[in-house]
Amino acid sequence: MRTGLYVVSGPGGVGKGTVVATMARRHPEIVVSVSSTTRPPRPGEVDGVHYHFLEDEAFDALIASNSFLEWAAFGGHRYGTPWASVCTALAEGHPVVLEIDVQGAAQVRERFPGAVLIFLEAPSPEALAERLSTRGTDDPERIAERLRLAEAEMAQGRDFDHLVVNDNLNRAVGALTRILGG
Ligand code: 5GP
């Protein structure tokens, strides 16, 4: 595997967390950055493992001291990548993976030009449309709305170096692993 900074981003609900966690389990040399967040922990989440859970004031202080490589607001909470741990892991020669939202990925592109940006995409709009209509729970208007959203999400993917379709967990993990040189 190649050392370097790899950003895995994509639309909400596409399964970024599962794909990254599965790859990291199979390749222990990969360091997955632990983000800081102001969101409260969900049941089962451990401070320092899933996130560094912070109060608003502590997050403000980290912004002020320029401690984040990037940060963004998402769903009413803030999330940020700590610079220091990323630098340490890179200096040790690890591939470092950030699993962050699209706004964060754009900031990494600016501040760390050598980063490799990977967009994890849901299967095609056609596949999504078929899934939505055969499911029978969404009316045609709602399906059209979901498809418009999917198109916007696909458009965001154009600024990335790689596009990986998450139609199958093993296939997506394999594609991502190859991008990291594995
Ligand atoms: P969740 O609250 O479900 O754990 O995460 C919500 C969203 O925030 C996900 O899209 C996740 O990828 C993103 N996220 C997690 N950590 C960071 C981070 O450090 N920076 C940014 N920009 N987004 C993050």
Boltz pocket constraint, residues with backbone or C-beta under 6 A from the ligand:
constraints:
  - pocket:
      binder: B
      contacts: [[A, 8], [A, 10], [A, 12], [A, 16], [A, 35], [A, 36], [A, 39], [A, 70], [A, 71], [A, 72], [A, 74], [A, 79], [A, 80], [A, 81], [A, 99], [A, 100], [A, 101], [A, 103], [A, 104], [A, 105]]
      max_distance: 6.0
